[in-house]
Every structure is written in C-alpha cells, then in structure tokens.
Amino acid sequence: EVAVTITVLTLPTPPNLVFWALAPDLIDASGNSIALPHFGIQNFDPHPNSRAINWGGYNVNTGSELTGSTSSLPSATNNPNTRDYNWVVNRAYRYRIWTPSPGVWRGEITDTVTSITTVVRDLSAPGATQLRGAILFTESFTACQTQVSARWTNLQFKLANSTFSTPTSATFAAQDYADGGCTNTN
C-alpha cells in the first residue's frame, strides 16, 4: 500500500479545475506494469462547493479506463471516478491506496480533524499484485498568474514484509514552458 497526507493551502481565483493526486504504478508478480491509477481531491466547479474526489485510472496495455465498484458517494457529474467530497482548505487529509484482495485496489481518504475515513471505491486491475513507486502531482487548469498551493507530507509505502518505509528523497518536475507549462512553478 501507499499513503500520503495532503493539505491544500490556496485555491485558484477565479475557480478552475485543480487535481491533487497520488498515482502509483500497479504491477504484476514479474514487475510488469498493469495499471496507472490516480487518487485525490479536486477543486472542480460542477460539484457542490467545487469539491470532489477522484479514483480512476488506465490499463497500461489497452489504454482503457479501469472499472470498479460503485461508490457510496454521490456524483454531481454522474462520473463513476469523480465523486462529491466536501474537503476543506487548510485541513490535512490522508490518502491511502491498498489491496483488500488480489487485483482489487481501494482508494480511501481520512479527514485528520474528524478522523473519518471514507472509502471512495475499489478499482479492478486484474493481475496487479503490488505497487511500485508513486507520483504526487498537482494538475492545475488555471492561468499561470494564479496561485495554487498544497503541502504533501508523510509519504509511506507498506513493504512486502508488512513494515512501513518512508522515502528519504524525491524529485520535482514540472511541465515545460514550451509544452504549455508556467515559468513560475515551484
């Protein structure tokens, strides 16, 4: 499993779509990539108070969208992956992705103030028995002059021997300016 804590510090003005996600690589027993899911909260206008959460992804071999269980959370957009979730700015939330059974991957979020854990849904990734690495990303559909910020903390992986490991370093990357990125990303 993999888990991380996120605190969104500032939102875009005017409101635009922003997605703060944890994205592991789901692999088979031989180390072959099976699926690339993404889990996280969104500032997304069609949802109540512009608050949503997304748990979806893609099959690496076919490019098709991963299927999964029906979420107990409603969805203003009727999207199986994007659900209504009324998260709060300047509050820490703990993302967790883990496997309750072979080929099934659960995405859940814990509000660190209320201690309420919400299972968003389970994704189906047949053959994916473990995860390898993770990317933490902010996908912001805003003007470059707009400030959007979040703090990522306490990234942990549960290893095969059931112990937890915390990475000691990370690498930062941003979209190149020539590809539509901003010059003020940090």
N, C-alpha and C positions, 0 to 999 in steps of 0.2 A: 504494500500500500504506500501511498504518498499523501502527505498533508502539508498545508501551509496556512499561515494566518495573513489576512489582508485587512488593511484599514484604508478606505477611500478618504482622502483628505480634502480635495476640492473637486467640484463638478464644473462642466463647461457652461459658459454663459454666452449665447443662448444655449438651451439644452440640445444636445446631439447624442447620437449613439456612441457609447463607450463600453467596452467589454474588458473586464479584468479576469484573466483565465489562467488556470493550471492545466497544462497539456502534457500528459505522459505518453510514452511510446509503449503500446501493448504488444508483447512479443510471445512467440510460441516457445516450447521447451528447447528448440535448437537455436534460439536467438533471432529468428526471422520476425521482422515487423509485420503485425497483423492489422492493427488499427491505430489511428491517431485521434483520440477524443479530446475534448476541451470542456472544462467545467469552471463556471464562475458567475459572479454577479454582473448585471448590466444596468446602465442608465439608458433606458430605451422608451421613448415617448409614448408608444401605443399602450403601454402597461400602466396600471394605476400608480400614480405618483412617479411615473417614469422609472419604476423599479421592477427588475426582472432577474431571473437566474436561468442559466443555460447549461444543459448537459447533453451534448451531442458529439458527433464526430464522423469519421470516414474510414471505410475499409481501404487499406493501403493498396491491395491488389486490384480492386474493381473500381475504386473511387466512389462507390455508392455510400449513401448515408447509413450510419448504424441504426438499427432498430432497437427497440427496448420496451420496457414496461410502461404502462400508462401512469403518469404522475398523479398523485393526490392533490397537487397544487393546480389551481385554475390557470388558464392562459387567455389573456385578452386578445391575443393574435391567433388563437387556436393552433399553436405550433407545438408538436409533441416535445421538442427540445427546449423551447423558451417558455418559461412559466412565470406567473406573477410571484414576486417575493419582495416584501416591503423592508428592504435593508435600510440602514441609517448611516449617513455620513459621519465620520469620526468615531465609528464603532468598529471594533475588531471582530472579524468573522473567521472561523476555521474551516477551510475546505478539506475534505477527505475523500479520496478515491481508493476503493478496495474491492476485493473479490469475495463475495459470500459463497460462490460456487463456481466450478470451472466454466470459463467462457462468459461469465456474467460479471459486470463491473458496476459497482454502486457509487453514486455521487451524493455526498451529504454535506450539509453546511451547519455549523454550530454558531449561534449568536453567543459571544463570550460574556455578554452582560446578563442575559436571561438564562444562559446555559441550555437553551432549547436547541436540540439537534433535529434538523429536517432532512429526511431522505427525499431527494428530488426525484430520482427514478433509477432503474437499473438499465444499463446498456448491454446489448448482446454482441460479443466479439468471439465467436466460436474459434477454439484453438489458442486463444490468448491466455496463457497460464501465469504470466508475470508481467511486470512493467520494468522499463529501462529508462532511466533519466526522466527529466521533466523540464518543460519550458514554462516560465511565468511570463505572461505578456499582457500588455495594455494595447487594445485595438481601439483607436480613437478616430472617429469620423467628424473631426472638428477643424476649424481654421487653425493655422499654425500659431496665431497670436493668442489663442485661447489656452488658459492654464487648466490642466487636469493633472491631479497627482494622487498617488497611493503609496502606501508603505507595505512591503512584503516582509514578513518575519517568520522565523521558526520553521523553515523547510525541513521536513523529516521524511526519511524512507524507512519502511519496515523491511528488513532483510529476510532472506530465506530461513535464517536461524531464529527468527522472531525477535531479534534485537532491533533497536532503532538507531539510525545513523543520520547525522546532520552534516551536510556538505560544509566544507571549510572555505570554499571559494565559488565564485560564479563569474560568468562572462556576460557583458552587456552588449547588445546590438540594437540598432535602430534602422528603420527603412532609409535607404539612401535618398538624398535630395532629388537626384535625377529620376528616381522611381516614384516620386510624389511625397517623400518624407519631408520633415521640417528641419530647419537648421538650428533650432533652439531646443531640441530634445536632450534631456539629461536624466 
